[in-house]
Amino acid sequence: MDEIIKKEYESLVKYYEASGGNSHALISKEYASMVINGDKVLAKNSTEGIIIETERIENGVYARITVKRGYKAKNPVHLCFGMLPREGKQIIKSEIVAEEDSAVRFIAHCIFPNALRIEHIMDSQIIVERNAKIEYEETHFHGKSGGVKVIPKTVARVKEGGEYNSSFLLKSGRAGYIDIDYEVHLEKNAKSMLITKIYAREDDEIHTNESIILEGAHSSGVIKTRMALRNRAKSFVIGKTVGLGEYSKGHVDCTEIIMDDAEAEASPIVIGKNPKAKVTHEAAIGSVDKKQLITLMTRGLTEEEAIDVIVSGLLK
């Protein structure tokens, strides 16, 4: 590792640790891992059952991750995508394939601590083969300016008996502009859960468009969204589940808290195209529970501290 790469790596790892990441996993040969800053792969490691291949593209990196047939990963795969400069554009094109009967968990951290005009585009294709399983946990660590655009797009195809679950969590800093577009296709006996949790402030703007297509018999899927918005923040949430397969089950669950001059719009969409499918939804938008707020304040918390506790509970 040359000196410039080493300095970038060390700086990024500090923020990675601050966002709750396990830095040991980035250097241990027992973990599959990858660290990217801008369009540079600073480090990567494949293991016996997980192969990571990368190549540089304009403004970013293409990565293909393959989990071999029958391999059950005992350690999660750790991914770190970052942009340390104040301005710039990062494109990550990824393809993840979990071969038949494999199982893996990904822990991804997206880190933009100094962003003033940063654009992060993630374009992912995910294939979960027969009876395989992928868990993908994505945590974002942003700066205080809100000068970041995050545009993640994922298309996942889950074959018979497979499972794909993903979560998107903004853990620290301003959201900025986030535009999530996820689409999951489920074959027979396949299942999926999509979870999104974001705390937006100031003039942050959040768009989510998440769909689960229940193509196979006895497939099941849940879309769960939790938002908290303050000041002038806005959210536009679409959750869609389509029941095509016999005895398929889908549910959309959206809860949003708005404060100050914030605005929230939720559009749960359920479509049934098979009389034996069952698709349901629930959506709620409201203010902080006053009774809960008063109870916390009588225990010595300020109003701001009490609101943070309530929001933390919602996003937990």
N, C-alpha and C positions, 0 to 999 in steps of 0.2 A: 504494500500500500504506500503510494508516494505521499509526500508531506501535505499537499493540498487536499487530497482525498481524505487523508487521516484527520485533518482539522475539521473538514465538513462532517465526517462520520462522528467524531467526538462531540461536536456541537449538536448534531441531530439527536444523538443518543441521550444527551442531557435532557432535552425536551421530551424525548420518548419516555424516560424515567419519570419526569414530572407529570406526564399524562397517565401514569400508572402502568407503564410497560415494564416488562421483565428484561433488562439489558443482558442478563446472563444468557438468556435464550438466543440472543443475536450472535454470540461468540461460541456457544457450545456446539460441538459437532453432533450432539444427540438431537438437536432441533433443526428442522428445516426452517430456513429464514431468508429474508431479503430486505435490504435497506436501500432506498432510492431517494436521492435529492435532485429535484428538477428532472433532467434527462440523463442522469448518471446513476448507474448501479454501483453503490459504494461497497456493498458486500452481499454475498449470497451463499447459501449452503444447502445442498441436497442431502438426503439420507437414503438408506437402503430402499425404502418404499415410496419415497416422494422425490420426484425429479423436477427441478426448477430450471427452465431455460429462458434466457433473455436476449433481446437485441435492442439496440438504440434506434429510435425513430425520431422524426422531426418533433421537437418540443417534448420528448418523453421517451417512454420505454414500452416495448411489447414483452409480455411475460406469459409463458405457458407453464402451468403447474399440473403434473400428472401424479395421481395417487394410484399405485399399482394394484392390480386385481388381488383381492383377498387381504390386502394390507390394512390392519387396524392400528392407526397411529396412537401410541400411548402418550406422546407429547404433542401439544398444539404447534401449528405452523405460525411463526411470528413474522408479520409483514409491517414495514415502516415506510410510508410514503410521505415525503416532506418537501417543503419549499422554504428555505431559509431567507432568501432575499425579500425585499419589500415589494418588488414587482416581478411579474413573469407569468408564464403559462406552462402548465404541466399536463401532459396527456398520458394516461396509463391505459393501454389496451391489454386486456388479460383474457386468457382462456384457461379455465380450471376443469379438469376431467377427473372424476372419481370413478375408477373402473369397478367392475362388478364385485359385490361383496366387500368393498373397502369402506373405511370410516375415518374421518378426519375432522379436526376443529381448527379453524383459522382465527387468529387474533390480529387484527389490522389496526394500526394507528396512523391517522392522517394529521400531519402537523404543519401548521402555518402560523408561527408565533409573531412574525413581524409584518404580516400582510397589510399593504396599503392598496395595491392593485394586483391581486393574485387570482389566477383562474386555474382551477383544478378539475380536469375532465377525466372521468373513469368510465371506460366502456368495457363491460365484462360479458363473456359468454361462459355459461356454466352448464356442464353436462354431468348428471348424476346417473350412473348406470344401474342396472338391475340390483336391487337390495343393497345399494350403497348409501352412504350418509355423509352430508356436509353440514357443518355448523360454521357460520361466518359471522364474526363479531367485529364491528367497525366502530372505533371510537375516534372522535374528532377533537383536536386541541387547537383552538384558534387564539389569535391575539385580541386586543381590546378595541381595535379601530373599526372592525366590521368590513375591512377592505378585501374580502375574499368571496369569490364565486365558486361554489362547489356544485358540479353537475355530474352525478353518478347515474349510469344507465346499466341495467343488468337484465339479460334474458337467460332464464334457467329452464332446462328441460330435465324433468325427473322421471326416470323410467320405472317400470313395474316394481313395486315394493320399496322404492327409494325414498329418501327424505332429504329435504333442503330447508334449513332454517337460517334466517339472517336477522341481524339487529344493527340499527344505525343509532348511535348515541353521540350527541354533542356534549362533551364533558366540561369544557372550559372555554371562556372567551365569547366574543360576539359571533352570532351565526353568520352574519353577512347575508349573502344571497345563496339559497340552497334550492336546487331543482332535482328532485329524486324521481327516477322513472324505472320501476321494477316490473317485470313480467315473468310469471312462473307458470309452466305447463306441467300438469301432473297426469301420469298414466295410471293404470290400474293399481289400486292399493298404495299409491304414493301419497306423501303428505308434506305440508310445508307450513311454516309460520314466519310472517314478516313483521318485525317490530321496529318502530321508529319513535325516538324520544328526543325532543328538542326544546330548549329554553331560548326564546328569542327576545331581544331587547331593542331599544332605540328604534331605528328604521329598518331593522332586519326584515327580510322577506323570505318566506318558506313556501315552496310548492312541492307537493308529493302526489305522485300518480302511480299507485301500486295495484297490480292485478294478479289474481290467481285463477287460472283456467283449469277447471276440474274435468279433464277429458276422459279419464278412465273410471271404471266402476269402483266404488268403495274408496275413491280418493277423498282427501280432506285437506282443507286449508283455512288458515286464520290470518287476517290482517289486523294488526293492533297498532294504533297511533295514539301517542300522548304528546300534547303540546302545551306549553305555558308561554304567554305573550304579555309583554309589558310595553309601556311608553307608546310608540307609534308602530310597533311591529305588526306584520300581517302574515296570515297563513291561508293557503288554499289547498285543501286536502281532498283527494279523490281515492277511494278504496273500492275496488271492484272485484267481485267473485262471480264466476260463470259456471253454473251447474250443467254439465253435458253428460257425464257418466251416470249410470244407474247407481242409486244409493250413495252418490257423492254428497259431501257435506262441506259447506263453506260459510264463513262468518266474518263480517267486517265490524270492528269495534274501535270507535274514535271518541276520545275525551280531550277537550281543550279548555284551559283556563285563560280568560282574558282580563287584563287590568289596564287602568289608565285609558288611553285612547287607542288601544290595540284593536285589531279586527281579525275575526276568524271566520272561515267559510269551509264547511264540511259537506262532501257529497258522497255518501255511501251508495254504491250501486250494486244491486243483486239481480242476476239474470238467470232464469231457469229455462233450460231447453230440453229437460227430461222430466216427466212427471214423477219419477222416483228420486229425483235429486232434491236436496234441501239446502237453501241458501238464505241466510238471515243477516240482519245488520242492526246496530245501535250506534247512535251518535249523540253526544252531549257537549254543549258549549255554555259556559257560565263563569261566574266570578269566583273568587276565593270564598270558601265557606266561612261566613262571619262568626259562627259559633266556634268553629275550630280555631279561628284567628284569635278571638277573645280568650279562649282557654289557654293558648300558648302565651299570650301577653300577660295573663295573670300569673304565669310561672316565671316572669322576669325577662321575657324576650321583648325586644323592640318590635314595632310593626314590621320593619324590613326583615328582621331576623325570623319572625314568625312566618312571613310570606315565603322566605327561602326554605324553611322547614316543610311547609305544605307543598311547595313545588318539588322539592327533593323527593317527597313521598310519592308524588304523582309520577315522577320520572324514574323511580327506583326500579 
